[in-house]
Amino acid sequence: MNGFVVSSDPSRLDLALIHRFLSEETRWARGIPRATVERSIAHSLCFGAYCVADGAQLGFARIVSDRATFAWLADVFVLPEQRGRGIAVALLQAADAHPELQGLRRRLLATSTAAPLYARHGWVPLAAPEIYMERSDPEVYQRAASPIPTGDKS
């Protein structure tokens, strides 16, 4: 596969690379703390693309899902120097084919830069965007320097 392979084995993920890329090179996760990235990965089904020759990670995609009805595709990236090799397409195909993600009623994603890529693989704009709502906190990563509460200690 053009000198790379895609795997959903979490032990292969290069957490330092993923955190660096998300926190420094994306608009959607700029400044995200490493602990937040690690927690998101721990609670998601993740896919990495790796160089066959040396095992270096080339790309990443993350699926948040109940594995029964719904999945959210997030944090898809390919390192800039590796783009144009079909890596993003391979990540999407691996996610689509994963046995735990079959029979889902709905898959969603948000993109401001790659809509044409996703459209070529069956993704379409929301049929009824007026029924979807969100709660957004764009400053959350700036406040994340303080510890995240893990439970009531009273």
N, C-alpha and C positions, 0 to 999 in steps of 0.2 A: 504494500500500500504506500508507494512513494517514499519508502524508507521510514515510515512511522507506523505505530500501532496505537489503538485506542483501548483503554482498560477502565473498568469500574472498581478496580482493587484500591481501596483507600490507603493501603500501606505504601503505594507507589507515589502518592501525591507529594509534590514539593511545596510544603506549606509556606516556606520563605518566599519562593518565587510567586506563588499565588497571591500572598499578602502584598508583596511589593508591587505587583502589576495592578491589582485592584486599588490599592491605596494611592499609587502615584500616577498611573496611566489611564485611569477611567474617569469619566464624569460622574457616573452613578455611584461610585464607592470611594471617591477621593477622601483620603484621611481616615478610612475605616481602621479601627484598632485591630491588631493581630488577634487578640482574644475573641473579637467578634467574628472574624473570618474563621477561626478554628471552631467556634461554636456552630456557625452556619454549616460548615463542612460536616461536622459530627452528626448533624440532624438532617442531612440531605443525602441523596444518591448522586455521587460525583463521578465525572468522567475525565480522564486525563489522556492527552495525546503525547506519545513518547517516541523519541528517536530510537530506531532499532539498533543503531550502531553503539550508542553509549548510554541509552536509557534516560537522557535528559528530557524534561518535560517541555513540550512545545505549545500546548494549549489546554484549555479547561472548560468545562461546562458543569452546571449544578442544577439538579432537579429537586424541588421541594414538593412532596407529594404525600397523600394518604395511601397511595398505591392501590386505590380501589376506584376512585371517581374523578380525581383532580390532580393536575401537576402544573407547577410553575417552573418554566425554564429561566434560569438566571445566571449571571456572571460568566457568560460565554466570552472567551477571548482566545486569540492565537497571538503568540509573540510576533511583533512586527516583521522581524527578519525571516519568519517562517510562513508568512501569508502567501496565498496564491498557489498552495500545494494541495488544496482540498481538505485541509485539516478541520476547518469549521464544519464542512459538510459531513465528514466522518464522525465528528462529535455528535451532530444532530442525528445521524443515522443510528449510531450506537444507542442514543437515548430513546429513539423511536422503537428500536428493536428489543430493548431490555425486557426480559420476561416479567418483571415486577411492575411494568408500566403498560401492560396490555389491557384493553377493555376500558380505558379511562373515558369518561364522558366529555371531559374538557381539559385542554392544555392551554395555558396562557403564557405570554411573555410581553416584555416591554422593550422597545428599541427606538433609539433616536437616530441610529446610523446604519443599521443593516437590514431594513425592511425588504429591499430587493432580494437579498440572500434568502431570508426566511420565506418570502413569497414563492421563490422557486422550489421550495420544499413543502408546499401545501398550507402555509400559514396565511391567514387573511385578516384584514381589519375586523375589529369586533362587530358583530352583526347588530348589536343594540348597545352602543357605548353609553347611551343615556341611562341604562339601568345599573351600570357599574359605578361604584363609589370607592373612595379611598380616604385613608387618614395618612397624612404625610408629615414627617418631621425631618426636614432637610438639615437641621443643625445637630442631629443626634450624635454624630461622630465627634463633633467638637466637645460635647458634654461627656463623652464616654471615657474620658480620662479618669473619672471617679469610678470606683468599683460598682459593679452591677449587683443590686440586692439579690440574694439567693433564697430569701424566705424571711418570715417574721421571727425575730429573735427575742420577742417579749415573753 
